[in-house]
Amino acid sequence: MTHNAIPESEKRRIGITKSLIRLSVGIESVADLLTDLGQALNSMYSKTR
């Protein structure tokens, strides 16, 4: 179920905020996932500076 189907009051109650990052991962190695996530976050951070 996607969070779009959940009423705003319920989202607040269970901690779903606009700044929440949802990750769906498969069988990749943890090191690869952390590297990819770090690169993505660094890219986002550098664009906001």
Biotite code that builds the C-alpha atoms (Angstrom):
import biotite.structure as struc

atoms = struc.array([
    struc.Atom([0.000, 0.000, 0.000], chain_id="A", res_id=1, res_name="MET", atom_name="CA", element="C"),
    struc.Atom([1.309, 3.430, -0.828], chain_id="A", res_id=2, res_name="THR", atom_name="CA", element="C"),
    struc.Atom([1.198, 6.247, 1.674], chain_id="A", res_id=3, res_name="HIS", atom_name="CA", element="C"),
    struc.Atom([-0.953, 8.311, -0.695], chain_id="A", res_id=4, res_name="ASN", atom_name="CA", element="C"),
    struc.Atom([-3.990, 6.240, 0.271], chain_id="A", res_id=5, res_name="ALA", atom_name="CA", element="C"),
    struc.Atom([-3.561, 7.030, 3.977], chain_id="A", res_id=6, res_name="ILE", atom_name="CA", element="C"),
    struc.Atom([-5.412, 10.050, 5.442], chain_id="A", res_id=7, res_name="PRO", atom_name="CA", element="C"),
    struc.Atom([-3.180, 12.915, 6.657], chain_id="A", res_id=8, res_name="GLU", atom_name="CA", element="C"),
    struc.Atom([-4.202, 12.408, 10.297], chain_id="A", res_id=9, res_name="SER", atom_name="CA", element="C"),
    struc.Atom([-3.169, 8.743, 10.155], chain_id="A", res_id=10, res_name="GLU", atom_name="CA", element="C"),
    struc.Atom([0.125, 9.606, 8.446], chain_id="A", res_id=11, res_name="LYS", atom_name="CA", element="C"),
    struc.Atom([0.954, 12.010, 11.270], chain_id="A", res_id=12, res_name="ARG", atom_name="CA", element="C"),
    struc.Atom([-0.015, 9.411, 13.875], chain_id="A", res_id=13, res_name="ARG", atom_name="CA", element="C"),
    struc.Atom([2.300, 6.766, 12.441], chain_id="A", res_id=14, res_name="ILE", atom_name="CA", element="C"),
    struc.Atom([5.167, 9.140, 11.631], chain_id="A", res_id=15, res_name="GLY", atom_name="CA", element="C"),
    struc.Atom([4.922, 9.469, 7.865], chain_id="A", res_id=16, res_name="ILE", atom_name="CA", element="C"),
    struc.Atom([6.158, 12.974, 7.073], chain_id="A", res_id=17, res_name="THR", atom_name="CA", element="C"),
    struc.Atom([6.991, 14.825, 3.871], chain_id="A", res_id=18, res_name="LYS", atom_name="CA", element="C"),
    struc.Atom([10.689, 14.392, 4.704], chain_id="A", res_id=19, res_name="SER", atom_name="CA", element="C"),
    struc.Atom([10.446, 10.614, 5.117], chain_id="A", res_id=20, res_name="LEU", atom_name="CA", element="C"),
    struc.Atom([12.618, 8.647, 2.730], chain_id="A", res_id=21, res_name="ILE", atom_name="CA", element="C"),
    struc.Atom([11.253, 5.203, 1.937], chain_id="A", res_id=22, res_name="ARG", atom_name="CA", element="C"),
    struc.Atom([13.700, 2.615, 0.675], chain_id="A", res_id=23, res_name="LEU", atom_name="CA", element="C"),
    struc.Atom([12.742, -0.560, -1.089], chain_id="A", res_id=24, res_name="SER", atom_name="CA", element="C"),
    struc.Atom([15.768, -2.804, -1.511], chain_id="A", res_id=25, res_name="VAL", atom_name="CA", element="C"),
    struc.Atom([16.374, -6.221, -2.929], chain_id="A", res_id=26, res_name="GLY", atom_name="CA", element="C"),
    struc.Atom([19.335, -8.531, -2.726], chain_id="A", res_id=27, res_name="ILE", atom_name="CA", element="C"),
    struc.Atom([22.079, -5.975, -3.360], chain_id="A", res_id=28, res_name="GLU", atom_name="CA", element="C"),
    struc.Atom([25.020, -5.992, -0.999], chain_id="A", res_id=29, res_name="SER", atom_name="CA", element="C"),
    struc.Atom([24.760, -3.697, 2.000], chain_id="A", res_id=30, res_name="VAL", atom_name="CA", element="C"),
    struc.Atom([27.972, -1.932, 0.979], chain_id="A", res_id=31, res_name="ALA", atom_name="CA", element="C"),
    struc.Atom([26.563, -1.158, -2.489], chain_id="A", res_id=32, res_name="ASP", atom_name="CA", element="C"),
    struc.Atom([23.308, 0.146, -1.015], chain_id="A", res_id=33, res_name="LEU", atom_name="CA", element="C"),
    struc.Atom([25.130, 2.397, 1.456], chain_id="A", res_id=34, res_name="LEU", atom_name="CA", element="C"),
    struc.Atom([27.403, 3.728, -1.284], chain_id="A", res_id=35, res_name="THR", atom_name="CA", element="C"),
    struc.Atom([24.462, 4.467, -3.591], chain_id="A", res_id=36, res_name="ASP", atom_name="CA", element="C"),
    struc.Atom([22.451, 6.094, -0.806], chain_id="A", res_id=37, res_name="LEU", atom_name="CA", element="C"),
    struc.Atom([25.426, 8.200, 0.264], chain_id="A", res_id=38, res_name="GLY", atom_name="CA", element="C"),
    struc.Atom([25.996, 9.403, -3.289], chain_id="A", res_id=39, res_name="GLN", atom_name="CA", element="C"),
    struc.Atom([22.329, 10.300, -3.724], chain_id="A", res_id=40, res_name="ALA", atom_name="CA", element="C"),
    struc.Atom([22.147, 12.201, -0.439], chain_id="A", res_id=41, res_name="LEU", atom_name="CA", element="C"),
    struc.Atom([25.418, 14.025, -1.145], chain_id="A", res_id=42, res_name="ASN", atom_name="CA", element="C"),
    struc.Atom([24.096, 15.026, -4.557], chain_id="A", res_id=43, res_name="SER", atom_name="CA", element="C"),
    struc.Atom([20.881, 16.364, -3.025], chain_id="A", res_id=44, res_name="MET", atom_name="CA", element="C"),
    struc.Atom([22.806, 18.213, -0.304], chain_id="A", res_id=45, res_name="TYR", atom_name="CA", element="C"),
    struc.Atom([25.201, 19.851, -2.753], chain_id="A", res_id=46, res_name="SER", atom_name="CA", element="C"),
    struc.Atom([22.272, 21.121, -4.849], chain_id="A", res_id=47, res_name="LYS", atom_name="CA", element="C"),
    struc.Atom([20.712, 22.855, -1.831], chain_id="A", res_id=48, res_name="THR", atom_name="CA", element="C"),
    struc.Atom([23.841, 24.779, -0.898], chain_id="A", res_id=49, res_name="ARG", atom_name="CA", element="C"),
])
